[in-house]
Every structure is written in structure tokens, then in C-alpha cells.
Amino acid sequence: MSSIPISKEGLERVKKDLEEMKAERPEIIEAIAKAREEGDLRENAGYDAARERQGMLEAKINYLESRIPQFNVIDLNTLDGDRVTFGATVEIEDIDTGDVKKYTLLGPDETDTEKGIISILSPVAKALLGKEEGDEVVVNAPRGRIEYEIVSVTFPSTAD
């Protein structure tokens, strides 16, 4: 069994999501019961939809319950240093275009690209790991090879 890194906050979100999904179970069971009362199940779209929803919900619950024991919980407030590791917020500049991006590297279950949170397993994160401010990295992206310079590396314990 391999270890999956996750922040303390990320674990709490996963547990909250799991509890919300479990709380949804009775509502789905009620929808299935109501659809059964409508008669012939072979041509009952409401029944089919409720059963499909139940199956998807149970799959998500089982998935999360199987992952939680694999989590390696990391307190982001204990991290610091000059090199890019899990929990680091990294500002990078595209050497060709001058575009600047800022990413926080967290576990795969915490990814939120709109907030700049990427998985430590992503190609960008893998290229950045172990590097420090001023280093140049190459990322093989779908649009081709991109060269970045690391502008800064910060951690929650050292951020302003």
C-alpha cells in the first residue's frame, strides 16, 4: 500500500465530503421507494435515475473510505526550507513569455487549479520538486516543452 500525501486541512475536507455523501443515502433510498410505487420498473426512468445516483454515490463513498487509510497527513505549518517540496507555494515565470504563475503543491485529493493548487504528482510539480529559487526547470506539457524560472518558494510557516 502506497502513501498518499495530504494536508491536515485536506483530510478534514475529505472527511466532511464523506459524511455529506453518507447523509445523502436516505434521500436516495426514499427516491427509489417512491419510484417503485409508480409501477413497472422496466420503463420507469425515475427508478433508473435514482438507482444510478445511488450506485455513483456508493462508488464515491467506497473510493474515499479506501483512500483515507492510505493518507500520510502533513501539517503544512511545520514545513519550511528553500527547496520545493509538498506544501510549498512556488512562483514561476515562463522564460519565453514572461507569464508568472503561482502554485501550491498538495496531494492529488486537494487539487483546485482555480485556486492555484496542483497535485504533487502533476508534471509541473514533478519538475519543480527539489529545486530552489533561481533554478530553471523544463516541463513537457501537452502544448510542448516549457521552460520556467523559479521566482520564489514559500511555505505557510514562512509566508507573510
Secondary structure in CASP SS format (residue, H / E / C, confidence):
PFRMAT SS
TARGET T0000
AUTHOR 0000-0000-0000
METHOD secondary structure of the structure
MODEL  1
M C 1.00
S C 1.00
S C 1.00
I E 1.00
P E 1.00
I E 1.00
S E 1.00
K H 1.00
E H 1.00
G H 1.00
L H 1.00
E H 1.00
R H 1.00
V H 1.00
K H 1.00
K H 1.00
D H 1.00
L H 1.00
E H 1.00
E H 1.00
M H 1.00
K H 1.00
A H 1.00
E H 1.00
R H 1.00
P H 1.00
E H 1.00
I H 1.00
I H 1.00
E H 1.00
A H 1.00
I H 1.00
A H 1.00
K H 1.00
A H 1.00
R H 1.00
E H 1.00
E C 1.00
G C 1.00
D C 1.00
L H 1.00
R H 1.00
E H 1.00
N C 1.00
A H 1.00
G H 1.00
Y H 1.00
D H 1.00
A H 1.00
A H 1.00
R H 1.00
E H 1.00
R H 1.00
Q H 1.00
G H 1.00
M H 1.00
L H 1.00
E H 1.00
A H 1.00
K H 1.00
I H 1.00
N H 1.00
Y H 1.00
L H 1.00
E H 1.00
S H 1.00
R H 1.00
I H 1.00
P H 1.00
Q H 1.00
F E 1.00
N E 1.00
V E 1.00
I E 1.00
D C 1.00
L H 1.00
N H 1.00
T H 1.00
L C 1.00
D C 1.00
G C 1.00
D C 1.00
R E 1.00
V C 1.00
T C 1.00
F C 1.00
G C 1.00
A C 1.00
T E 1.00
V E 1.00
E E 1.00
I E 1.00
E E 1.00
D E 1.00
I C 1.00
D C 1.00
T C 1.00
G C 1.00
D C 1.00
V E 1.00
K E 1.00
K E 1.00
Y E 1.00
T E 1.00
L E 1.00
L E 1.00
G C 1.00
P C 1.00
D C 1.00
E C 1.00
T C 1.00
D E 1.00
T H 1.00
E H 1.00
K H 1.00
G C 1.00
I E 1.00
I E 1.00
S E 1.00
I C 1.00
L C 1.00
S C 1.00
P H 1.00
V H 1.00
A H 1.00
K H 1.00
A H 1.00
L H 1.00
L C 1.00
G C 1.00
K C 1.00
E E 1.00
E C 1.00
G C 1.00
D C 1.00
E E 1.00
V E 1.00
V E 1.00
V E 1.00
N E 1.00
A E 1.00
P C 1.00
R C 1.00
G E 1.00
R E 1.00
I E 1.00
E E 1.00
Y E 1.00
E E 1.00
I E 1.00
V E 1.00
S E 1.00
V E 1.00
T E 1.00
F C 1.00
P C 1.00
S C 1.00
T C 1.00
A C 1.00
D C 1.00
END
